[in-house]
Amino acid sequence: MKRFIAILTCVGFIWGMGVSSAQATQKLPPADFNDMYSTAARGDLGSLLAASHRGLDLNAPNKEGDAGICVAIKRGDYMAYNTFIKAGAMQHPRCVNFLAQSEYNSFVSSPRAVKYSQYPTSFKPRESSDWLTAGGVLALIAGLAWVVTSSSGN
């Protein structure tokens, strides 16, 4: 009976971990684009990163099809632009193609705009499922070790 419960526990944990990992890696659209943008405009990088870690899609478009980066460029809002870039948003989302090239070039070449290359890919938040996968593997190993040692004692 102990062995059955241990195996059932391990299987249930691994199954639950798999569901959590899939959910954790999906990017979520912002509940409200204006809230996401105002967070960036305030320069609140911590809140934007925390939301990104929970799956917020920093490149999600508003009703007009503009990502936060494009809205920031159109408004001349360097604080929002810099915060989006530091949080890991794409510097050149699709909506940039619909901006005047001179407007885009002027904005991103300004000394006030943070350079994307200052924040390499390694700066982007890691997927939050990494610890779940490692924990699941460790739990499986521990559960199997317990099953083997408890069955050899009977």
BAFI-3210 file (N, C-alpha, C; in Angstrom, 3 decimals, decimal comma, padded with zeros to 6 digits):
// residues 154
n [1|2|3|4|5|6|7|8|9|10|11|12|13|14|15|16|17|18|19|20|21|22|23|24|25|26|27|28|29|30|31|32|33|34|35|36|37|38|39|40|41|42|43|44|45|46|47|48|49|50|51|52|53|54|55|56|57|58|59|60|61|62|63|64|65|66|67|68|69|70|71|72|73|74|75|76|77|78|79|80|81|82|83|84|85|86|87|88|89|90|91|92|93|94|95|96|97|98|99|100|101|102|103|104|105|106|107|108|109|110|111|112|113|114|115|116|117|118|119|120|121|122|123|124|125|126|127|128|129|130|131|132|133|134|135|136|137|138|139|140|141|142|143|144|145|146|147|148|149|150|151|152|153|154]
n.u [000,821|001,951|003,806|002,157|000,842|003,056|003,936|001,660|001,601|004,005|003,482|001,214|002,333|004,253|002,566|001,025|003,071|003,775|001,496|001,576|004,008|003,463|001,496|002,964|004,772|003,312|002,602|000,889|-001,734|-001,871|-004,060|-005,092|-004,087|-003,443|-002,824|-000,480|001,139|001,212|002,582|005,099|005,633|005,940|008,337|008,582|010,246|010,551|007,904|007,028|008,813|008,142|005,512|006,057|007,500|005,419|004,137|003,164|002,748|004,918|004,966|002,443|-000,191|-002,116|-005,552|-005,287|-003,276|-000,699|002,299|003,685|006,205|005,964|003,932|005,234|007,278|005,746|004,654|006,889|008,017|010,466|010,973|009,030|009,690|012,381|011,963|010,361|012,218|014,299|012,893|012,627|011,150|010,579|012,652|012,013|009,148|006,395|004,701|006,394|007,080|005,126|005,554|006,895|009,977|012,002|011,112|011,276|014,045|015,202|014,242|015,241|017,969|018,558|020,340|018,906|017,446|017,622|020,039|019,404|021,292|022,602|021,291|021,515|020,337|020,604|019,811|017,092|014,202|014,312|012,574|009,874|009,355|011,585|012,469|010,360|010,561|013,075|012,502|010,505|011,914|013,748|011,917|010,809|013,050|013,606|011,208|011,207|013,539|012,720|010,643|012,069|013,845|011,994|010,621|012,583|012,955|010,816]
n.v [-001,205|001,232|001,612|001,947|004,363|006,092|005,957|006,921|009,502|010,596|010,443|012,103|014,542|015,026|015,185|017,446|019,338|019,443|020,632|023,113|024,079|024,382|026,347|028,406|029,144|030,322|033,368|036,076|038,292|041,801|042,813|045,305|047,510|050,204|050,307|048,766|050,364|052,771|051,942|051,471|054,073|055,418|054,468|052,188|049,665|047,354|046,467|045,980|043,977|041,998|041,455|040,505|038,213|036,720|036,183|038,216|039,658|041,730|042,789|042,975|044,217|047,317|048,444|049,697|048,322|048,865|048,200|048,688|049,892|051,237|053,060|054,590|055,729|057,249|059,091|060,311|059,463|058,798|057,622|055,552|054,020|053,272|051,784|049,676|048,455|047,726|045,885|043,819|043,948|043,785|045,667|046,330|045,875|044,672|046,874|049,025|049,189|050,722|053,279|056,533|056,361|058,236|059,356|057,159|056,497|058,889|058,935|056,509|056,889|058,915|060,261|059,985|057,681|054,374|052,016|049,089|047,056|047,279|045,703|042,605|039,393|037,710|039,297|039,283|038,144|034,905|031,919|031,095|028,470|026,911|026,299|024,731|022,451|021,434|020,951|019,014|016,876|016,320|015,596|013,306|011,603|011,424|010,262|007,791|006,680|006,394|004,544|002,314|001,813|001,354|-000,861|-002,803|-003,294|-004,809]
n.w [000,000|000,798|-001,224|-003,484|-002,822|-002,744|-005,419|-006,735|-005,665|-006,707|-009,480|-009,634|-008,790|-010,786|-013,033|-012,321|-012,235|-014,921|-016,072|-014,801|-015,798|-018,521|-018,417|-017,263|-019,230|-021,224|-022,823|-021,514|-022,452|-021,702|-019,071|-019,278|-021,631|-021,242|-018,515|-018,462|-020,086|-018,622|-016,379|-017,471|-018,366|-015,982|-015,291|-013,831|-013,561|-012,004|-011,439|-014,047|-014,866|-012,987|-013,762|-016,305|-015,670|-014,676|-016,975|-018,617|-021,776|-023,129|-025,622|-026,557|-028,551|-028,642|-029,142|-031,592|-032,778|-032,013|-030,309|-027,007|-027,324|-029,802|-029,232|-027,322|-028,889|-030,715|-028,950|-028,041|-025,684|-023,723|-021,238|-020,966|-023,248|-022,685|-020,343|-021,265|-023,037|-021,248|-019,763|-021,506|-023,870|-027,432|-029,586|-032,134|-032,925|-034,970|-035,513|-035,796|-038,416|-039,543|-038,769|-039,483|-041,061|-040,538|-038,147|-036,401|-036,575|-035,649|-033,021|-031,785|-032,095|-030,435|-027,618|-025,333|-025,520|-024,499|-025,501|-027,254|-027,410|-025,036|-023,324|-023,410|-024,667|-022,467|-020,404|-020,365|-018,620|-017,155|-018,060|-015,999|-015,507|-015,147|-012,504|-011,689|-013,302|-012,503|-009,791|-010,049|-011,214|-009,155|-007,132|-008,271|-008,376|-005,617|-004,728|-006,107|-005,038|-002,391|-002,695|-003,641|-001,473|000,615|-000,311|-000,396|002,233|003,072]
ca.u [000,000|002,837|004,405|001,120|000,649|004,254|003,928|000,556|002,034|005,009|002,814|000,381|003,181|004,839|001,487|000,725|004,196|003,687|000,440|002,068|005,059|002,841|000,838|003,965|005,509|002,434|002,598|-000,459|-001,948|-002,152|-005,486|-005,417|-002,890|-003,116|-002,143|000,885|001,878|001,448|003,644|006,355|005,826|006,427|009,679|008,481|010,814|010,290|006,541|006,939|009,529|007,346|004,393|006,631|007,804|004,142|003,658|002,651|003,380|005,310|004,820|001,021|-000,653|-003,364|-006,640|-004,825|-002,227|000,622|002,920|004,104|007,366|005,484|003,206|006,255|007,942|004,786|004,464|008,185|008,111|011,693|010,873|008,289|010,494|013,529|011,480|009,980|013,439|014,973|012,068|012,756|010,289|011,300|012,911|011,455|007,939|005,799|004,096|007,438|007,072|004,111|006,005|007,788|011,347|012,783|010,661|011,844|015,507|015,499|013,942|016,148|019,357|018,706|021,077|017,945|016,910|018,554|020,401|018,969|022,470|023,041|020,529|021,550|019,313|020,750|019,148|015,664|013,853|014,271|011,247|009,599|009,129|012,845|012,515|009,349|011,117|014,113|011,833|009,822|012,921|014,229|010,845|010,706|014,195|013,410|010,096|011,655|014,486|011,948|009,921|013,036|014,324|010,927|010,238|013,650|012,867|009,690]
ca.v [000,000|002,403|001,790|002,482|005,772|006,826|006,061|007,808|010,857|011,029|010,651|013,299|015,732|015,248|015,657|018,820|020,169|019,627|021,608|024,417|024,520|024,846|027,612|029,419|029,592|031,063|034,809|036,576|039,681|042,646|042,984|046,623|048,057|051,497|050,046|048,334|051,513|053,757|051,374|051,754|055,523|055,821|053,921|051,146|048,467|046,208|045,975|045,457|042,700|041,032|041,065|039,708|036,902|036,011|035,843|039,355|039,859|043,136|043,202|042,901|045,475|047,941|048,308|050,216|047,443|049,353|047,708|049,776|050,567|052,155|054,156|055,445|056,498|058,232|060,128|060,868|059,100|058,031|056,829|054,327|053,249|052,688|050,784|048,503|047,804|047,095|044,757|042,741|044,095|043,864|047,037|046,546|045,074|044,851|048,205|049,991|049,304|051,696|054,611|057,193|055,899|059,324|059,484|056,026|056,651|060,025|058,573|055,484|057,353|059,951|059,824|059,712|056,323|053,323|051,186|047,702|046,204|047,333|044,682|041,418|038,371|037,148|040,186|038,996|037,230|033,482|031,326|030,738|027,034|026,218|025,745|023,675|021,262|020,907|020,421|017,777|015,826|015,958|014,883|011,974|010,821|011,150|009,315|006,473|006,183|005,984|003,314|001,230|001,479|000,814|-002,192|-003,745|-003,567|-005,731]
ca.w [000,000|000,845|-002,532|-004,346|-002,467|-003,167|-006,876|-007,072|-005,303|-007,687|-010,765|-009,500|-008,726|-012,106|-013,902|-011,929|-012,636|-016,362|-016,333|-014,355|-016,705|-019,762|-018,141|-016,931|-020,400|-022,127|-022,620|-021,291|-022,876|-020,543|-018,768|-019,807|-022,260|-020,630|-017,238|-018,773|-020,603|-017,553|-015,534|-018,169|-018,415|-014,653|-015,116|-012,814|-014,161|-011,132|-011,665|-015,404|-014,871|-012,226|-014,620|-017,381|-015,081|-014,535|-018,303|-019,383|-023,076|-023,244|-027,018|-026,918|-029,155|-028,190|-030,130|-032,882|-033,280|-031,605|-029,074|-026,124|-027,917|-030,850|-028,571|-026,702|-029,952|-031,220|-027,928|-027,643|-024,265|-023,531|-020,014|-021,280|-024,202|-021,978|-019,402|-022,061|-023,526|-020,104|-019,309|-022,475|-025,053|-028,709|-030,020|-033,469|-033,177|-036,305|-035,679|-036,153|-039,883|-039,944|-038,348|-040,434|-040,818|-039,935|-036,755|-035,675|-036,505|-034,786|-031,640|-031,246|-032,105|-029,415|-026,424|-024,253|-025,702|-024,123|-026,656|-027,067|-027,239|-023,640|-022,616|-024,259|-024,433|-021,128|-019,448|-020,355|-017,536|-017,470|-017,969|-014,619|-015,378|-014,895|-011,148|-011,610|-013,929|-011,612|-008,601|-010,430|-011,395|-007,818|-006,431|-008,869|-007,903|-004,190|-004,600|-006,553|-004,036|-001,224|-003,059|-003,704|-000,133|001,457|-000,796|-000,066|003,668|003,322]
c.u [000,863|003,418|003,393|000,898|001,843|004,269|002,834|000,924|003,025|004,364|001,956|001,196|003,760|003,771|001,143|001,823|004,144|002,627|000,927|003,131|004,465|002,171|001,850|004,679|004,629|002,512|001,162|-000,600|-002,205|-003,656|-005,960|-004,127|-002,467|-002,430|-000,691|001,714|002,180|002,509|005,003|006,652|006,303|007,853|009,718|008,931|010,508|008,915|006,395|007,654|008,740|006,170|004,882|006,972|006,534|003,507|003,080|003,438|003,655|005,143|003,374|000,563|-001,918|-004,418|-006,234|-003,720|-000,822|001,074|003,353|005,269|006,907|004,730|004,205|006,955|007,011|004,607|005,767|008,486|009,316|011,637|010,171|009,106|011,632|013,091|011,053|011,222|014,146|014,207|012,083|011,836|011,158|011,482|012,218|010,245|007,347|005,262|005,117|007,463|006,080|004,430|006,834|009,223|012,187|012,404|011,285|013,348|015,909|015,312|014,986|017,607|019,605|019,513|020,144|017,358|017,990|018,816|020,078|020,153|023,017|022,359|020,458|020,466|019,400|020,088|017,670|015,359|013,820|012,849|011,036|009,375|010,411|012,871|011,481|009,881|012,168|013,494|011,123|010,780|013,448|013,180|010,685|011,833|014,024|012,300|010,488|012,648|013,743|011,212|010,885|013,511|013,238|010,497|011,321|013,624|011,776|010,056]
c.v [001,267|002,694|002,402|003,972|006,606|007,028|007,025|009,266|011,399|011,332|011,914|014,576|016,056|015,756|017,111|019,776|020,437|020,645|022,990|024,952|025,056|026,192|028,718|029,949|030,318|032,549|035,297|037,989|040,536|042,764|044,309|047,236|049,361|051,328|049,647|049,533|052,515|053,254|051,656|053,250|056,080|055,337|052,805|049,803|047,225|045,616|045,363|044,107|041,629|040,541|040,192|038,303|036,071|035,712|036,984|039,501|041,347|043,677|043,162|044,246|046,015|047,773|048,769|049,354|047,869|048,703|048,926|050,577|051,605|053,340|055,125|056,310|057,583|059,386|060,817|060,584|058,183|057,164|055,502|053,435|052,527|051,588|049,519|047,735|047,076|045,881|043,602|042,820|044,174|045,328|047,339|045,640|045,444|046,263|049,278|050,202|050,344|053,110|055,228|056,802|056,973|059,507|058,377|056,212|057,781|059,662|057,606|055,913|058,459|059,417|059,516|058,304|055,311|052,459|049,738|046,796|046,257|046,252|043,434|040,414|037,814|038,030|039,855|038,001|035,790|032,990|030,829|029,246|026,270|025,567|024,643|022,372|020,628|020,298|019,115|016,621|015,371|015,184|013,472|011,071|010,445|010,129|007,913|005,863|005,690|004,675|002,124|000,837|000,903|-000,576|-003,224|-004,104|-004,555|-007,152]
c.w [000,000|-000,537|-003,504|-004,085|-002,931|-004,680|-007,328|-006,773|-006,325|-009,032|-010,727|-009,483|-010,098|-013,078|-013,602|-012,332|-014,130|-016,735|-015,949|-015,301|-017,992|-019,545|-017,906|-018,163|-021,404|-021,793|-022,529|-021,842|-021,640|-020,337|-019,341|-020,343|-021,575|-019,284|-017,472|-019,223|-019,487|-016,578|-016,159|-018,171|-017,075|-014,408|-014,088|-013,396|-013,321|-011,359|-013,050|-015,512|-014,127|-013,059|-015,770|-016,884|-014,922|-015,893|-019,107|-020,673|-023,256|-024,661|-027,487|-027,471|-028,489|-029,291|-031,522|-033,483|-032,903|-030,306|-028,247|-026,666|-028,946|-030,256|-027,952|-027,749|-030,480|-030,248|-027,544|-026,176|-024,030|-022,276|-020,297|-022,214|-023,484|-021,017|-020,143|-022,536|-022,390|-019,593|-020,304|-023,670|-026,306|-029,102|-031,332|-033,696|-034,537|-036,539|-036,048|-037,664|-040,378|-039,467|-039,472|-040,069|-040,129|-038,466|-035,894|-035,487|-035,572|-033,311|-031,081|-031,256|-031,083|-028,225|-025,246|-024,340|-025,349|-025,357|-026,331|-026,782|-025,810|-022,810|-023,477|-023,860|-023,016|-020,072|-019,318|-019,247|-018,007|-017,363|-016,545|-014,434|-015,072|-013,520|-010,978|-012,188|-013,028|-010,356|-008,887|-010,593|-010,032|-007,032|-006,969|-008,379|-006,431|-003,980|-005,009|-005,568|-002,796|-001,487|-003,050|-002,311|000,752|000,985|-000,494|001,408|003,984|003,045]
res [m|k|r|f|i|a|i|l|t|c|v|g|f|i|w|g|m|g|v|s|s|a|q|a|t|q|k|l|p|p|a|d|f|n|d|m|y|s|t|a|a|r|g|d|l|g|s|l|l|a|a|s|h|r|g|l|d|l|n|a|p|n|k|e|g|d|a|g|i|c|v|a|i|k|r|g|d|y|m|a|y|n|t|f|i|k|a|g|a|m|q|h|p|r|c|v|n|f|l|a|q|s|e|y|n|s|f|v|s|s|p|r|a|v|k|y|s|q|y|p|t|s|f|k|p|r|e|s|s|d|w|l|t|a|g|g|v|l|a|l|i|a|g|l|a|w|v|v|t|s|s|s|g|n]
***
